[in-house]
Amino acid sequence: DIVLTQSPGTLALSPGERATLSCRASQSLTSDYLAWYQQKPGQAPRLLIYDASSRATGIPDRFSGSGSGTDFTLTITRLEPEDFAVYFCHQYDTSPLTFGGGTRVEIK
Amino acid sequence: EVHLVESGGGLVKPGGSLRLSCAASGFTFVSYTMNWVRQAPGKGLEWVSSISRSGDDKYYADSVKGRFTVSRDNAKNSLYLQMNDLRVDDTAVYYCATYLWEVPYWGQGILVTVSS
């Protein structure tokens, strides 16, 4: 199974700052089928990015995804108050589906 | 628009059974592999099961193998998860999920609580 390792575990930042989240895969994703989700307490995950770099419908352009192979990054250029949440990566490139452990972005 | 709506969750005692359903709309259901994913309270996400387009091929996580059975009814655009011999650590929100043109689609999830 492909193991996804996210870092850091927690990111403490202020509104307006830039957030850079990392997701590393234990083996290369053949087609870069990697997604990023945002999750807030009590809510279902919200799709932000798919195919490593494609923004989902309705997602603000301050969210961007990059990377290929084994190293992927989610960048939030200017944190808004509503962006403080848990973010996790997910690969659907190779069965079985696997997920990163998440990065919590909290207010500094 | 793609919609996946789970139902059938609730509270059940350890050793009990529950059947989850997922009603799909907005896409050609028979053309896509379907999946179940779960998230225990305060924990990360875990793939549970997948079923091929025809329903002939089924796959399970080791944690549920032998206890859960996935099935689908392509005529009804529906996915199912029969859960038997439920354990406390099966407590989770269960999501049905599919991938259309490389875009992930998930339902809103349904809570299953296993407790005495």
Interface residues (C-beta under 8 A of the other chain):
Chain A: S31 Y33 A35 A44 P45 L47 Y50 D51 S54 A56 F88 H90 Y92 S95 P96 L97 T98 F99 G100 G101 G102
Chain B: N35 V37 G44 L45 E46 W47 S50 Y59 A61 V93 Y95 A97 Y99 E102 V103 P104 W106 G107 Q108 G109
